[in-house]
Amino acid sequence: MTFISKTPHADVVLIGGGIMSATLGAFLKQLEPDWTISLFERLDQPGLESSDPWNNAGTGHAALCELNYSPAAKDGTVNPAKALVINEQFQLSRQFWSHLVDNNLIGTPKGFINTVPHMSFVIGEDHTRFLKTRYEALKPHPLFRSMEYSEDHAQIAKWAPLIVKGRDPKQRIAATRAAEGTDVDFGALTRELTTYLGNNGVEINYRHDVTGISRASDGGWDLTLKYPRSGEHGKIHAKFVFVGAGGGALHLLQASGIPESKGYGGFPVSGQFFRCTDEAIAAQHSAKVYGQASVGAPPMSVPHLDTRYVNGKRSLLFGPYAGFSTNFLKNGSYLDLPLSIRPGNIIPMLAVAKDNMDLTAYLVKEVVKKHGQKVEALREYYPEAKGGDWELITAGQRVQIIKKDPQKGGILQFGTEVIAGRDGSIGALLGASPGASTAVPIMIELLQKTFPKNFKGWQSKLKDMMPGYGVKLDESPDLAAELERATAKSLQLESVSASH
Ligand SMILES: Cc1cc2nc3c(=O)[nH]c(=O)nc-3n(C[C@H](O)[C@H](O)[C@H](O)COP(=O)(O)OP(=O)(O)OC[C@H]3O[C@@H](n4cnc5c(N)ncnc54)[C@H](O)[C@@H]3O)c2cc1C
């Protein structure tokens, strides 16, 4: 049986109902209110895959605590450049979210963003030296001006008592703290955004799987749809398609046949977190405490002990414990990885397998870790933790990008990458990090690549929504402070600008 989507044609089709599609939809609705937009999501609700709060760590990534964004060079120096870029990107997200809240387009910010100080925490002489150097490299920059540093057990205990209590007082430790850090429930934000879209004329279709995509004779795209409950099939034509399918993006991009998709592959990393919902324990920790990654660990596997706010409830999260599964989506199939192999990406994939033996060894070690060993890892951050207070939960899948490399044949990339068809009629997002926190600048990049002509005309509207758009805040300290204060007020966060 075949059905046609409620509307047989849309100017824009968004595939997937995660934070990326929802953010892109929110931009387009405001930039071009008359365009027709349809969103198709295979699950029952929006934001249930990687954007779900328990499938990710909910860190508002601003490089305030993540040491992998500013690693030490061979000579021990720390280059702050990447950390500055990531923080600037997060400021854009804050500004866009503030704009939506200020204009009553989405609901109360407490439902999706809360102040949770960001800390880095290290043990031992070498790591302490590194952390101090990193602090000195970042502190002079306006976006890091509130950062504090300490090697004193008593001071660190004031910031985060659980990480010090029960620790050998002679152990060499050090920490930094940025009071303006945030915890973000990206699932709740996705729901807010899709509700806004649905209330403003966007056709939202849940339980619709996009199963195929092919070039239409007019240069647009014909999409085939499946309604999994009844097995019915349907179709829709679109002028522009965004493949915002998260881990499912690679298959659809390959199906589109655009030359820009050639050579890309995916390497899925799964994971688990420990979660503690005991209110008495959660009340003792108010921070996201990020440490150093183990040897061979991918950058996003840095251990961290986090305060989380989900549905108004405070709890703790520790992890991730990396794992391996061939699924590209948590609700995907074990065949996802094998079915993604193409003649065009087999060489990059083999090259990555050969060159990343330390990652393979790390994953094998993680996969065989017993429950007791997982508790031991937790105790490095929370010495008095009791295993019984924590439950293991399965996190979302991260599909890392494998791509061609002229020297090595193929490389594994831990960031995100916007892929755009040359004629601008299709765009997609591959990769997973820094992820949802930078959905706003990533979707602006996608708009720029896929709508180059319209983009020029959108500049003033973008500037109205995000006053810091196009400005390097690192070079504009007064504006940086003003926007920090303004967005903190709109998003009901604690502001650090008032005291600096
Ligand atoms: C363990 C882990 C920890 C993370 N921690 C953080 C963090 O602390 N901070 C941060 O900023 N980011 C973090 N991330 C990254 C962040 O979660 C992702 O970057 C972000 O959620 C991706 O959003 P998305 O919309 O691209 O994908 P998703 O949220 O996965 O949405 C894609 C949607 O597409 C749907 N879909 C797929 N295929 C189809 C199809 N064929 N037809 C219709 N629908 C389809 C899926 O069902 C899904 O709902 C983390 C990710 C993981 C896995």
The ligand as an SDF file (V2000), in Angstrom:
LIG
                    3D

 53 58  0  0  0  0  0  0  0  0999 V2000
   27.7430    9.2500   24.7730 C   0  0  0  0  0  0  0  0  0  0  0  0
   27.5490   10.5980   24.2020 C   0  0  0  0  0  0  0  0  0  0  0  0
   27.8390   11.7270   24.9640 C   0  0  0  0  0  0  0  0  0  0  0  0
   27.6850   13.0050   24.4250 C   0  0  0  0  0  0  0  0  0  0  0  0
   27.8900   14.0830   25.2260 N   0  0  0  0  0  0  0  0  0  0  0  0
   27.6660   15.3250   24.7370 C   0  0  0  0  0  0  0  0  0  0  0  0
   27.7690   16.4400   25.5840 C   0  0  0  0  0  0  0  0  0  0  0  0
   28.0700   16.3040   26.7680 O   0  0  0  0  0  0  0  0  0  0  0  0
   27.5500   17.6640   25.0500 N   0  0  0  0  0  0  0  0  0  0  0  0
   27.2240   17.8360   23.7340 C   0  0  0  0  0  0  0  0  0  0  0  0
   27.0610   18.9640   23.3130 O   0  0  0  0  0  0  0  0  0  0  0  0
   27.0940   16.7820   22.9060 N   0  0  0  0  0  0  0  0  0  0  0  0
   27.2940   15.5400   23.3800 C   0  0  0  0  0  0  0  0  0  0  0  0
   27.1390   14.4480   22.5750 N   0  0  0  0  0  0  0  0  0  0  0  0
   26.8620   14.6620   21.1450 C   0  0  0  0  0  0  0  0  0  0  0  0
   25.3980   14.9970   20.9040 C   0  0  0  0  0  0  0  0  0  0  0  0
   24.5600   14.1350   21.6240 O   0  0  0  0  0  0  0  0  0  0  0  0
   25.1240   14.8770   19.4080 C   0  0  0  0  0  0  0  0  0  0  0  0
   26.0560   15.6510   18.6860 O   0  0  0  0  0  0  0  0  0  0  0  0
   23.7360   15.3950   19.0280 C   0  0  0  0  0  0  0  0  0  0  0  0
   22.7450   14.9040   19.8850 O   0  0  0  0  0  0  0  0  0  0  0  0
   23.4580   14.9770   17.5930 C   0  0  0  0  0  0  0  0  0  0  0  0
   22.2040   15.4660   17.2270 O   0  0  0  0  0  0  0  0  0  0  0  0
   21.5690   14.9910   15.8590 P   0  0  0  0  0  0  0  0  0  0  0  0
   20.3200   15.7460   15.6980 O   0  0  0  0  0  0  0  0  0  0  0  0
   22.5830   15.0860   14.7810 O   0  0  0  0  0  0  0  0  0  0  0  0
   21.3370   13.4300   16.0510 O   0  0  0  0  0  0  0  0  0  0  0  0
   20.2350   12.6300   16.8820 P   0  0  0  0  0  0  0  0  0  0  0  0
   19.8510   13.2950   18.1410 O   0  0  0  0  0  0  0  0  0  0  0  0
   20.7250   11.2330   16.9720 O   0  0  0  0  0  0  0  0  0  0  0  0
   18.9840   12.7170   15.9380 O   0  0  0  0  0  0  0  0  0  0  0  0
   18.9170   12.0490   14.7080 C   0  0  0  0  0  0  0  0  0  0  0  0
   17.4880   11.6120   14.5460 C   0  0  0  0  0  0  0  0  0  0  0  0
   17.3300   11.0880   13.2440 O   0  0  0  0  0  0  0  0  0  0  0  0
   16.4430    9.9910   13.3150 C   0  0  0  0  0  0  0  0  0  0  0  0
   16.6640    9.1740   12.1270 N   0  0  0  0  0  0  0  0  0  0  0  0
   17.7660    8.4510   11.8010 C   0  0  0  0  0  0  0  0  0  0  0  0
   17.6260    7.8740   10.6090 N   0  0  0  0  0  0  0  0  0  0  0  0
   16.3890    8.2450   10.1420 C   0  0  0  0  0  0  0  0  0  0  0  0
   15.6510    7.9670    8.9670 C   0  0  0  0  0  0  0  0  0  0  0  0
   16.1550    7.1960    8.0070 N   0  0  0  0  0  0  0  0  0  0  0  0
   14.3980    8.4830    8.8360 N   0  0  0  0  0  0  0  0  0  0  0  0
   13.8730    9.2850    9.8200 C   0  0  0  0  0  0  0  0  0  0  0  0
   14.5300    9.5770   10.9580 N   0  0  0  0  0  0  0  0  0  0  0  0
   15.7740    9.0720   11.1170 C   0  0  0  0  0  0  0  0  0  0  0  0
   16.8220    9.3030   14.6100 C   0  0  0  0  0  0  0  0  0  0  0  0
   15.7850    8.4910   15.1100 O   0  0  0  0  0  0  0  0  0  0  0  0
   17.1030   10.5000   15.5030 C   0  0  0  0  0  0  0  0  0  0  0  0
   15.9840   10.9060   16.2550 O   0  0  0  0  0  0  0  0  0  0  0  0
   27.2530   13.1640   23.0860 C   0  0  0  0  0  0  0  0  0  0  0  0
   26.9290   12.0380   22.3230 C   0  0  0  0  0  0  0  0  0  0  0  0
   27.0430   10.7770   22.8730 C   0  0  0  0  0  0  0  0  0  0  0  0
   26.6490    9.5920   22.0760 C   0  0  0  0  0  0  0  0  0  0  0  0
  1  2  1  0
  2  3  1  0
  2 52  2  0
  3  4  2  0
  4  5  1  0
  4 50  1  0
  5  6  2  0
  6  7  1  0
  6 13  1  0
  7  8  2  0
  7  9  1  0
  9 10  1  0
 10 11  2  0
 10 12  1  0
 12 13  2  0
 13 14  1  0
 14 15  1  0
 14 50  1  0
 15 16  1  0
 16 17  1  0
 16 18  1  0
 18 19  1  0
 18 20  1  0
 20 21  1  0
 20 22  1  0
 22 23  1  0
 23 24  1  0
 24 25  2  0
 24 26  1  0
 24 27  1  0
 27 28  1  0
 28 29  2  0
 28 30  1  0
 28 31  1  0
 31 32  1  0
 32 33  1  0
 33 34  1  0
 33 48  1  0
 34 35  1  0
 35 36  1  0
 35 46  1  0
 36 37  1  0
 36 45  1  0
 37 38  2  0
 38 39  1  0
 39 40  1  0
 39 45  2  0
 40 41  1  0
 40 42  2  0
 42 43  1  0
 43 44  2  0
 44 45  1  0
 46 47  1  0
 46 48  1  0
 48 49  1  0
 50 51  2  0
 51 52  1  0
 52 53  1  0
M  END
$$$$
